[in-house]
Amino acid sequence: MPAEEEELIRKRQRERSRLLAILLGAFAVLMFAITIAKMTINQ
Amino acid sequence: MADRAPAGQALATRPFPLSGRPPIGTRVTSVPLTRDENLPADWRDLLALTKPRVMSLVVFTGLCGLLAAPGPVHPVLGFTAVLCIALGAGAAGALNQWYEADLDAKMKRTAGRPLPAGRMTRQTALHFGVGLGVFSVVLMDLAANHLAAAVLAISILFYVLVYTVWLKRRTAQNIVIGGAAGAFPPLIGWAAVTGDVTALPILLFAIIFLWTPPHFWALSLFVRTDYANAGVPMLPVVSGVESTRRHIMLYTLPMAAAAVAPWALGLTGWIYGVTSVVLSAIFLLLAAAVLANRATESKAMGPEKKLFGFSIVYLFGLFAALVVDRWMI
């Protein structure tokens, strides 16, 4: 496998991993906020 | 970006000898999908798969349905409901592109999309679309209610199964029936707040349902060669230009009536009433100009292009007026 192609694959994997980490973090925050909102409404 | 293929240029045309295997899930051999499956799809291409421009109108109408609904909505839950509508629309768009990769490859307007351009495998698009769709429905159920989640699921399935798979390649009425898929968002937004569906959200559904045929037929008139080449039985391809122009006027009349109906029935105030009357009058005038046009060449289809452009402004204007009306009066 040419180094150039391998580098392209690694680059995309890194970008997607970073994005996935951000999205998972955002999802955790959103679920926390939804839980608090539901508890506020039910009080 | 140096690592991305330009629009329309398949990665197959670039030297990627990582493996000689054919792509997973290739349905139609005419699609130049011989990219290497070891190369992960660029996240920008995954985003493009969701049709962000189409999504903007869907999100806007969904948000307006939510804001026009009576009763308070918690900002976090309201935001989540709109997010779910956006994700659901993105999922439907991705599954549409997954199924139509062969058609997209034949049309200039869509040849640069990730699948026909060979920048992504069909399997990636399928997994992404299904995952996003399931996630959006489950999250809507958690944040809003069962009804909003059910209508969201129906809208995704309707767009993918009824419009994309069943109707689009079979009948010139594809846009008429399939238009219902794009009409669901205000209904979903409303249901997310109230948990029920009343006359006003049904009228909002009717407005978008009746707006879709004139909007798409205006577009299909000046890109009909594309549709003809791809074998899509759009009305101008099947029935001709003049018949399509008559159909545009035929659908504009009930659309204008549906647009004015919320005000006429006393469901909205004067702000929406005046806006709907003025915008519908302009729409009718532009549709009349299309009806009067005799051109058959795309270059001479100025009235059709004007109507298509205005139809987007029309829908944005109507729904914005609805929200302003609700919050100001």
HADDOCK unambig.tbl for C-alpha pairs under 7 A between the chains (distance, minus, plus):
assign (segid A and resid 1 and name CA) (segid B and resid 18 and name CA) 6.29 0.50 0.50
assign (segid A and resid 9 and name CA) (segid B and resid 39 and name CA) 5.56 0.50 0.50
assign (segid A and resid 9 and name CA) (segid B and resid 40 and name CA) 6.58 0.50 0.50
assign (segid A and resid 12 and name CA) (segid B and resid 40 and name CA) 6.34 0.50 0.50
assign (segid A and resid 12 and name CA) (segid B and resid 42 and name CA) 6.21 0.50 0.50
assign (segid A and resid 13 and name CA) (segid B and resid 40 and name CA) 6.74 0.50 0.50
assign (segid A and resid 16 and name CA) (segid B and resid 43 and name CA) 6.36 0.50 0.50
assign (segid A and resid 33 and name CA) (segid B and resid 76 and name CA) 6.74 0.50 0.50
assign (segid A and resid 34 and name CA) (segid B and resid 76 and name CA) 6.41 0.50 0.50
assign (segid A and resid 34 and name CA) (segid B and resid 77 and name CA) 6.44 0.50 0.50
assign (segid A and resid 34 and name CA) (segid B and resid 143 and name CA) 6.45 0.50 0.50
assign (segid A and resid 37 and name CA) (segid B and resid 74 and name CA) 6.87 0.50 0.50
assign (segid A and resid 37 and name CA) (segid B and resid 76 and name CA) 6.75 0.50 0.50
